[in-house]
Amino acid sequence: MKRSRSIENSIIPIGFSLILLLIWQLSVDMGMISRNMLPSPTDVGSTLIEILPDIYQHTLVTLTEAFAGFFASILLALILAILMDSVKVIKKAIYPILVVSQTVPLIVLAPLFVMWFGYGMMPKIIVVVLVCFFPILISLLDGLSSVDKDMINLLKSMKASRLQIFRLVKFPAAMVSFFSGLRIAATYSIMGAIIGEWMGGKAGLGIYMTRVKYSFAYDKTFAAILVIVVLSMMVFYAVRLLQRLAMPWSIEMEKNRR
């Protein structure tokens, strides 16, 4: 039963995606949509193969920015989550500010980072951190606050220190929530790097997309978008694989809930 349910969960989205691609292809081939405005899936695929040597270096730059910002956001979220969970005054003071910060559009902040830090990698990494930091922090805080109080009281009665309580009970119990935030942030990391590159720079998929867009090469634009989607999915499943290795039971729990 579980196996058939898993196959069904895979076949339905794949089949629906193939139907959409077929409709897209037929619409372009039959002249319902101009090929110059919206290239067909086969046009995008052939263009992608053609431009792969050209965008290889751009892809490496974007991945470097995304990974640097992603890992920096993990470190920052871990430190701040521990502080906010341990000292309630810090949580009450910082939490509202963090929520308000998420209402400011990144497209407004990105040009400021470029002016302050130049056209190198630093402003792109900062944008990635701003995109990824919040979901990781909130997920980890929720996980830390949902720990069984009886377990904590038991360890306190055994004279356990705060560090021992965090290491033995709190952090292991928050791992599921932590990885949920990581999966969300992983897909955002590539997007954050692209947004930062749109504001200016020397290389990156965002820079490449800006150049081909101004030359009205829409097939190359869609090919670059396809690369971005593939990269985002690869990062997402890399985090999921890490979760499977660290917590194999959590993946099975998710499957059972479906």
DRENVOTI-304782 format. One record per residue (C-alpha): residue number from 1; chain; residue in three letters; y, x, z. Coordinates in steps of 0.02 Angstrom, whole numbers. Example, Ala and Ser with C-alpha at 12.3 -4.5 7.8 and 13.67 -1.06 7.14 Angstrom:
<pts>
<pt num="1" chaine="A" residu="ALA" v="-225" u="615" w="390"/>
<pt num="2" chaine="A" residu="SER" v="-53" u="684" w="357"/>
</pts>
This chain:
<pts>
<pt num="1" chaine="A" residu="MET" v="0" u="0" w="0"/>
<pt num="2" chaine="A" residu="LYS" v="122" u="139" w="48"/>
<pt num="3" chaine="A" residu="ARG" v="81" u="236" w="-110"/>
<pt num="4" chaine="A" residu="SER" v="110" u="86" w="-223"/>
<pt num="5" chaine="A" residu="ARG" v="274" u="49" w="-132"/>
<pt num="6" chaine="A" residu="SER" v="331" u="229" w="-157"/>
<pt num="7" chaine="A" residu="ILE" v="289" u="222" w="-343"/>
<pt num="8" chaine="A" residu="GLU" v="382" u="57" w="-359"/>
<pt num="9" chaine="A" residu="ASN" v="536" u="131" w="-273"/>
<pt num="10" chaine="A" residu="SER" v="536" u="273" w="-401"/>
<pt num="11" chaine="A" residu="ILE" v="497" u="174" w="-558"/>
<pt num="12" chaine="A" residu="ILE" v="628" u="37" w="-534"/>
<pt num="13" chaine="A" residu="PRO" v="784" u="151" w="-528"/>
<pt num="14" chaine="A" residu="ILE" v="715" u="264" w="-666"/>
<pt num="15" chaine="A" residu="GLY" v="675" u="116" w="-777"/>
<pt num="16" chaine="A" residu="PHE" v="845" u="36" w="-748"/>
<pt num="17" chaine="A" residu="SER" v="933" u="201" w="-787"/>
<pt num="18" chaine="A" residu="LEU" v="835" u="219" w="-949"/>
<pt num="19" chaine="A" residu="ILE" v="884" u="42" w="-1000"/>
<pt num="20" chaine="A" residu="LEU" v="1068" u="81" w="-971"/>
<pt num="21" chaine="A" residu="LEU" v="1054" u="241" w="-1072"/>
<pt num="22" chaine="A" residu="LEU" v="968" u="146" w="-1214"/>
<pt num="23" chaine="A" residu="ILE" v="1106" u="14" w="-1215"/>
<pt num="24" chaine="A" residu="TRP" v="1236" u="153" w="-1216"/>
<pt num="25" chaine="A" residu="GLN" v="1150" u="243" w="-1361"/>
<pt num="26" chaine="A" residu="LEU" v="1130" u="85" w="-1466"/>
<pt num="27" chaine="A" residu="SER" v="1310" u="32" w="-1434"/>
<pt num="28" chaine="A" residu="VAL" v="1374" u="197" w="-1505"/>
<pt num="29" chaine="A" residu="ASP" v="1249" u="206" w="-1650"/>
<pt num="30" chaine="A" residu="MET" v="1289" u="27" w="-1704"/>
<pt num="31" chaine="A" residu="GLY" v="1476" u="63" w="-1704"/>
<pt num="32" chaine="A" residu="MET" v="1517" u="-55" w="-1560"/>
<pt num="33" chaine="A" residu="ILE" v="1596" u="93" w="-1469"/>
<pt num="34" chaine="A" residu="SER" v="1687" u="235" w="-1558"/>
<pt num="35" chaine="A" residu="ARG" v="1591" u="399" w="-1547"/>
<pt num="36" chaine="A" residu="ASN" v="1757" u="490" w="-1527"/>
<pt num="37" chaine="A" residu="MET" v="1799" u="390" w="-1371"/>
<pt num="38" chaine="A" residu="LEU" v="1626" u="381" w="-1293"/>
<pt num="39" chaine="A" residu="PRO" v="1492" u="503" w="-1357"/>
<pt num="40" chaine="A" residu="SER" v="1313" u="442" w="-1353"/>
<pt num="41" chaine="A" residu="PRO" v="1185" u="514" w="-1230"/>
<pt num="42" chaine="A" residu="THR" v="1105" u="615" w="-1371"/>
<pt num="43" chaine="A" residu="ASP" v="1276" u="685" w="-1419"/>
<pt num="44" chaine="A" residu="VAL" v="1307" u="736" w="-1239"/>
<pt num="45" chaine="A" residu="GLY" v="1135" u="816" w="-1226"/>
<pt num="46" chaine="A" residu="SER" v="1154" u="918" w="-1384"/>
<pt num="47" chaine="A" residu="THR" v="1331" u="971" w="-1334"/>
<pt num="48" chaine="A" residu="LEU" v="1268" u="1025" w="-1163"/>
<pt num="49" chaine="A" residu="ILE" v="1139" u="1140" w="-1242"/>
<pt num="50" chaine="A" residu="GLU" v="1274" u="1209" w="-1355"/>
<pt num="51" chaine="A" residu="ILE" v="1400" u="1247" w="-1217"/>
<pt num="52" chaine="A" residu="LEU" v="1280" u="1309" w="-1083"/>
<pt num="53" chaine="A" residu="PRO" v="1324" u="1493" w="-1113"/>
<pt num="54" chaine="A" residu="ASP" v="1509" u="1451" w="-1100"/>
<pt num="55" chaine="A" residu="ILE" v="1500" u="1353" w="-937"/>
<pt num="56" chaine="A" residu="TYR" v="1375" u="1467" w="-849"/>
<pt num="57" chaine="A" residu="GLN" v="1512" u="1570" w="-765"/>
<pt num="58" chaine="A" residu="HIS" v="1613" u="1414" w="-726"/>
<pt num="59" chaine="A" residu="THR" v="1460" u="1339" w="-641"/>
<pt num="60" chaine="A" residu="LEU" v="1434" u="1493" w="-533"/>
<pt num="61" chaine="A" residu="VAL" v="1616" u="1488" w="-475"/>
<pt num="62" chaine="A" residu="THR" v="1604" u="1303" w="-429"/>
<pt num="63" chaine="A" residu="LEU" v="1440" u="1330" w="-335"/>
<pt num="64" chaine="A" residu="THR" v="1515" u="1476" w="-238"/>
<pt num="65" chaine="A" residu="GLU" v="1664" u="1371" w="-185"/>
<pt num="66" chaine="A" residu="ALA" v="1554" u="1222" w="-141"/>
<pt num="67" chaine="A" residu="PHE" v="1429" u="1323" w="-38"/>
<pt num="68" chaine="A" residu="ALA" v="1564" u="1421" w="53"/>
<pt num="69" chaine="A" residu="GLY" v="1656" u="1263" w="100"/>
<pt num="70" chaine="A" residu="PHE" v="1495" u="1170" w="144"/>
<pt num="71" chaine="A" residu="PHE" v="1432" u="1304" w="264"/>
<pt num="72" chaine="A" residu="ALA" v="1606" u="1324" w="340"/>
<pt num="73" chaine="A" residu="SER" v="1614" u="1137" w="370"/>
<pt num="74" chaine="A" residu="ILE" v="1442" u="1139" w="454"/>
<pt num="75" chaine="A" residu="LEU" v="1497" u="1278" w="572"/>
<pt num="76" chaine="A" residu="LEU" v="1662" u="1193" w="611"/>
<pt num="77" chaine="A" residu="ALA" v="1579" u="1023" w="638"/>
<pt num="78" chaine="A" residu="LEU" v="1449" u="1099" w="756"/>
<pt num="79" chaine="A" residu="ILE" v="1580" u="1186" w="863"/>
<pt num="80" chaine="A" residu="LEU" v="1695" u="1036" w="872"/>
<pt num="81" chaine="A" residu="ALA" v="1553" u="912" w="903"/>
<pt num="82" chaine="A" residu="ILE" v="1490" u="1014" w="1050"/>
<pt num="83" chaine="A" residu="LEU" v="1665" u="1025" w="1123"/>
<pt num="84" chaine="A" residu="MET" v="1700" u="840" w="1098"/>
<pt num="85" chaine="A" residu="ASP" v="1532" u="790" w="1172"/>
<pt num="86" chaine="A" residu="SER" v="1551" u="906" w="1322"/>
<pt num="87" chaine="A" residu="VAL" v="1734" u="874" w="1362"/>
<pt num="88" chaine="A" residu="LYS" v="1782" u="690" w="1345"/>
<pt num="89" chaine="A" residu="VAL" v="1968" u="728" w="1351"/>
<pt num="90" chaine="A" residu="ILE" v="1952" u="831" w="1193"/>
<pt num="91" chaine="A" residu="LYS" v="1859" u="689" w="1106"/>
<pt num="92" chaine="A" residu="LYS" v="1992" u="561" w="1157"/>
<pt num="93" chaine="A" residu="ALA" v="2131" u="676" w="1097"/>
<pt num="94" chaine="A" residu="ILE" v="2055" u="735" w="931"/>
<pt num="95" chaine="A" residu="TYR" v="1951" u="587" w="870"/>
<pt num="96" chaine="A" residu="PRO" v="2098" u="473" w="820"/>
<pt num="97" chaine="A" residu="ILE" v="2181" u="618" w="729"/>
<pt num="98" chaine="A" residu="LEU" v="2022" u="653" w="632"/>
<pt num="99" chaine="A" residu="VAL" v="2009" u="470" w="580"/>
<pt num="100" chaine="A" residu="VAL" v="2191" u="466" w="524"/>
<pt num="101" chaine="A" residu="SER" v="2167" u="628" w="426"/>
<pt num="102" chaine="A" residu="GLN" v="2037" u="543" w="318"/>
<pt num="103" chaine="A" residu="THR" v="2166" u="416" w="257"/>
<pt num="104" chaine="A" residu="VAL" v="2270" u="552" w="172"/>
<pt num="105" chaine="A" residu="PRO" v="2217" u="569" w="-12"/>
<pt num="106" chaine="A" residu="LEU" v="2150" u="742" w="-52"/>
<pt num="107" chaine="A" residu="ILE" v="2232" u="736" w="-222"/>
<pt num="108" chaine="A" residu="VAL" v="2398" u="745" w="-127"/>
<pt num="109" chaine="A" residu="LEU" v="2347" u="889" w="-13"/>
<pt num="110" chaine="A" residu="ALA" v="2264" u="997" w="-146"/>
<pt num="111" chaine="A" residu="PRO" v="2428" u="1047" w="-233"/>
<pt num="112" chaine="A" residu="LEU" v="2499" u="1100" w="-64"/>
<pt num="113" chaine="A" residu="PHE" v="2350" u="1213" w="-33"/>
<pt num="114" chaine="A" residu="VAL" v="2377" u="1292" w="-203"/>
<pt num="115" chaine="A" residu="MET" v="2559" u="1326" w="-161"/>
<pt num="116" chaine="A" residu="TRP" v="2515" u="1398" w="9"/>
<pt num="117" chaine="A" residu="PHE" v="2359" u="1499" w="-34"/>
<pt num="118" chaine="A" residu="GLY" v="2376" u="1533" w="-221"/>
<pt num="119" chaine="A" residu="TYR" v="2256" u="1499" w="-364"/>
<pt num="120" chaine="A" residu="GLY" v="2106" u="1591" w="-293"/>
<pt num="121" chaine="A" residu="MET" v="1952" u="1518" w="-208"/>
<pt num="122" chaine="A" residu="MET" v="2033" u="1487" w="-39"/>
<pt num="123" chaine="A" residu="PRO" v="2119" u="1319" w="-78"/>
<pt num="124" chaine="A" residu="LYS" v="1959" u="1254" w="-161"/>
<pt num="125" chaine="A" residu="ILE" v="1856" u="1302" w="-10"/>
<pt num="126" chaine="A" residu="ILE" v="1980" u="1215" w="106"/>
<pt num="127" chaine="A" residu="VAL" v="1966" u="1056" w="2"/>
<pt num="128" chaine="A" residu="VAL" v="1776" u="1063" w="14"/>
<pt num="129" chaine="A" residu="VAL" v="1787" u="1086" w="202"/>
<pt num="130" chaine="A" residu="LEU" v="1901" u="934" w="218"/>
<pt num="131" chaine="A" residu="VAL" v="1781" u="830" w="113"/>
<pt num="132" chaine="A" residu="CYS" v="1620" u="884" w="200"/>
<pt num="133" chaine="A" residu="PHE" v="1678" u="911" w="379"/>
<pt num="134" chaine="A" residu="PHE" v="1707" u="729" w="431"/>
<pt num="135" chaine="A" residu="PRO" v="1537" u="651" w="387"/>
<pt num="136" chaine="A" residu="ILE" v="1444" u="795" w="471"/>
<pt num="137" chaine="A" residu="LEU" v="1549" u="785" w="629"/>
<pt num="138" chaine="A" residu="ILE" v="1539" u="595" w="646"/>
<pt num="139" chaine="A" residu="SER" v="1351" u="592" w="615"/>
<pt num="140" chaine="A" residu="LEU" v="1321" u="731" w="741"/>
<pt num="141" chaine="A" residu="LEU" v="1433" u="648" w="872"/>
<pt num="142" chaine="A" residu="ASP" v="1339" u="483" w="851"/>
<pt num="143" chaine="A" residu="GLY" v="1175" u="574" w="870"/>
<pt num="144" chaine="A" residu="LEU" v="1230" u="666" w="1027"/>
<pt num="145" chaine="A" residu="SER" v="1298" u="508" w="1107"/>
<pt num="146" chaine="A" residu="SER" v="1138" u="409" w="1074"/>
<pt num="147" chaine="A" residu="VAL" v="1025" u="522" w="1177"/>
<pt num="148" chaine="A" residu="ASP" v="917" u="439" w="1308"/>
<pt num="149" chaine="A" residu="LYS" v="1015" u="446" w="1471"/>
<pt num="150" chaine="A" residu="ASP" v="856" u="445" w="1575"/>
<pt num="151" chaine="A" residu="MET" v="802" u="608" w="1495"/>
<pt num="152" chaine="A" residu="ILE" v="970" u="687" w="1535"/>
<pt num="153" chaine="A" residu="ASN" v="964" u="625" w="1715"/>
<pt num="154" chaine="A" residu="LEU" v="787" u="693" w="1732"/>
<pt num="155" chaine="A" residu="LEU" v="842" u="866" w="1677"/>
<pt num="156" chaine="A" residu="LYS" v="994" u="859" w="1791"/>
<pt num="157" chaine="A" residu="SER" v="880" u="818" w="1937"/>
<pt num="158" chaine="A" residu="MET" v="782" u="975" w="1892"/>
<pt num="159" chaine="A" residu="LYS" v="944" u="1078" w="1902"/>
<pt num="160" chaine="A" residu="ALA" v="954" u="1107" w="1714"/>
<pt num="161" chaine="A" residu="SER" v="1115" u="1181" w="1650"/>
<pt num="162" chaine="A" residu="ARG" v="1224" u="1099" w="1517"/>
<pt num="163" chaine="A" residu="LEU" v="1163" u="1224" w="1389"/>
<pt num="164" chaine="A" residu="GLN" v="981" u="1186" w="1430"/>
<pt num="165" chaine="A" residu="ILE" v="1012" u="998" w="1419"/>
<pt num="166" chaine="A" residu="PHE" v="1096" u="1021" w="1250"/>
<pt num="167" chaine="A" residu="ARG" v="959" u="1136" w="1184"/>
<pt num="168" chaine="A" residu="LEU" v="809" u="1039" w="1248"/>
<pt num="169" chaine="A" residu="VAL" v="865" u="858" w="1232"/>
<pt num="170" chaine="A" residu="LYS" v="1032" u="824" w="1150"/>
<pt num="171" chaine="A" residu="PHE" v="1026" u="927" w="992"/>
<pt num="172" chaine="A" residu="PRO" v="843" u="889" w="948"/>
<pt num="173" chaine="A" residu="ALA" v="879" u="702" w="972"/>
<pt num="174" chaine="A" residu="ALA" v="1033" u="715" w="860"/>
<pt num="175" chaine="A" residu="MET" v="944" u="805" w="718"/>
<pt num="176" chaine="A" residu="VAL" v="908" u="647" w="617"/>
<pt num="177" chaine="A" residu="SER" v="1092" u="596" w="622"/>
<pt num="178" chaine="A" residu="PHE" v="1144" u="775" w="588"/>
<pt num="179" chaine="A" residu="PHE" v="1040" u="784" w="428"/>
<pt num="180" chaine="A" residu="SER" v="1105" u="613" w="373"/>
<pt num="181" chaine="A" residu="GLY" v="1280" u="683" w="380"/>
<pt num="182" chaine="A" residu="LEU" v="1224" u="842" w="292"/>
<pt num="183" chaine="A" residu="ARG" v="1152" u="744" w="146"/>
<pt num="184" chaine="A" residu="ILE" v="1314" u="648" w="123"/>
<pt num="185" chaine="A" residu="ALA" v="1420" u="806" w="137"/>
<pt num="186" chaine="A" residu="ALA" v="1306" u="901" w="17"/>
<pt num="187" chaine="A" residu="THR" v="1342" u="780" w="-125"/>
<pt num="188" chaine="A" residu="TYR" v="1528" u="785" w="-83"/>
<pt num="189" chaine="A" residu="SER" v="1536" u="976" w="-86"/>
<pt num="190" chaine="A" residu="ILE" v="1528" u="991" w="-276"/>
<pt num="191" chaine="A" residu="MET" v="1655" u="851" w="-295"/>
<pt num="192" chaine="A" residu="GLY" v="1773" u="935" w="-173"/>
<pt num="193" chaine="A" residu="ALA" v="1765" u="1098" w="-269"/>
<pt num="194" chaine="A" residu="ILE" v="1803" u="1006" w="-432"/>
<pt num="195" chaine="A" residu="ILE" v="1954" u="918" w="-354"/>
<pt num="196" chaine="A" residu="GLY" v="2021" u="1085" w="-294"/>
<pt num="197" chaine="A" residu="GLU" v="1997" u="1162" w="-466"/>
<pt num="198" chaine="A" residu="TRP" v="2093" u="1021" w="-550"/>
<pt num="199" chaine="A" residu="MET" v="2249" u="1085" w="-463"/>
<pt num="200" chaine="A" residu="GLY" v="2237" u="1253" w="-550"/>
<pt num="201" chaine="A" residu="GLY" v="2136" u="1412" w="-557"/>
<pt num="202" chaine="A" residu="LYS" v="2052" u="1536" w="-672"/>
<pt num="203" chaine="A" residu="ALA" v="1872" u="1473" w="-679"/>
<pt num="204" chaine="A" residu="GLY" v="1761" u="1330" w="-624"/>
<pt num="205" chaine="A" residu="LEU" v="1692" u="1169" w="-696"/>
<pt num="206" chaine="A" residu="GLY" v="1852" u="1077" w="-648"/>
<pt num="207" chaine="A" residu="ILE" v="1955" u="1203" w="-747"/>
<pt num="208" chaine="A" residu="TYR" v="1835" u="1186" w="-894"/>
<pt num="209" chaine="A" residu="MET" v="1846" u="996" w="-890"/>
<pt num="210" chaine="A" residu="THR" v="2036" u="1004" w="-889"/>
<pt num="211" chaine="A" residu="ARG" v="2039" u="1118" w="-1041"/>
<pt num="212" chaine="A" residu="VAL" v="1918" u="1016" w="-1147"/>
<pt num="213" chaine="A" residu="LYS" v="2002" u="853" w="-1095"/>
<pt num="214" chaine="A" residu="TYR" v="2169" u="912" w="-1164"/>
<pt num="215" chaine="A" residu="SER" v="2083" u="959" w="-1328"/>
<pt num="216" chaine="A" residu="PHE" v="2005" u="783" w="-1335"/>
<pt num="217" chaine="A" residu="ALA" v="1828" u="855" w="-1336"/>
<pt num="218" chaine="A" residu="TYR" v="1753" u="707" w="-1244"/>
<pt num="219" chaine="A" residu="ASP" v="1574" u="761" w="-1281"/>
<pt num="220" chaine="A" residu="LYS" v="1606" u="924" w="-1187"/>
<pt num="221" chaine="A" residu="THR" v="1689" u="827" w="-1045"/>
<pt num="222" chaine="A" residu="PHE" v="1536" u="716" w="-1024"/>
<pt num="223" chaine="A" residu="ALA" v="1422" u="868" w="-1035"/>
<pt num="224" chaine="A" residu="ALA" v="1519" u="949" w="-893"/>
<pt num="225" chaine="A" residu="ILE" v="1505" u="786" w="-793"/>
<pt num="226" chaine="A" residu="LEU" v="1317" u="790" w="-821"/>
<pt num="227" chaine="A" residu="VAL" v="1310" u="968" w="-752"/>
<pt num="228" chaine="A" residu="ILE" v="1409" u="912" w="-599"/>
<pt num="229" chaine="A" residu="VAL" v="1290" u="767" w="-569"/>
<pt num="230" chaine="A" residu="VAL" v="1137" u="880" w="-584"/>
<pt num="231" chaine="A" residu="LEU" v="1213" u="1008" w="-465"/>
<pt num="232" chaine="A" residu="SER" v="1256" u="873" w="-338"/>
<pt num="233" chaine="A" residu="MET" v="1079" u="803" w="-343"/>
<pt num="234" chaine="A" residu="MET" v="1004" u="977" w="-327"/>
<pt num="235" chaine="A" residu="VAL" v="1108" u="1012" w="-170"/>
<pt num="236" chaine="A" residu="PHE" v="1062" u="840" w="-100"/>
<pt num="237" chaine="A" residu="TYR" v="876" u="868" w="-124"/>
<pt num="238" chaine="A" residu="ALA" v="889" u="1046" w="-57"/>
<pt num="239" chaine="A" residu="VAL" v="956" u="974" w="107"/>
<pt num="240" chaine="A" residu="ARG" v="820" u="841" w="103"/>
<pt num="241" chaine="A" residu="LEU" v="689" u="977" w="80"/>
<pt num="242" chaine="A" residu="LEU" v="762" u="1072" w="227"/>
<pt num="243" chaine="A" residu="GLN" v="750" u="913" w="331"/>
<pt num="244" chaine="A" residu="ARG" v="569" u="890" w="278"/>
<pt num="245" chaine="A" residu="LEU" v="529" u="1068" w="333"/>
<pt num="246" chaine="A" residu="ALA" v="623" u="1054" w="498"/>
<pt num="247" chaine="A" residu="MET" v="578" u="873" w="538"/>
<pt num="248" chaine="A" residu="PRO" v="432" u="810" w="433"/>
<pt num="249" chaine="A" residu="TRP" v="414" u="653" w="537"/>
<pt num="250" chaine="A" residu="SER" v="592" u="594" w="496"/>
<pt num="251" chaine="A" residu="ILE" v="553" u="578" w="309"/>
<pt num="252" chaine="A" residu="GLU" v="400" u="473" w="348"/>
<pt num="253" chaine="A" residu="MET" v="504" u="361" w="462"/>
<pt num="254" chaine="A" residu="GLU" v="628" u="332" w="320"/>
<pt num="255" chaine="A" residu="LYS" v="487" u="287" w="200"/>
<pt num="256" chaine="A" residu="ASN" v="414" u="164" w="324"/>
<pt num="257" chaine="A" residu="ARG" v="583" u="79" w="346"/>
<pt num="258" chaine="A" residu="ARG" v="591" u="50" w="158"/>
</pts>
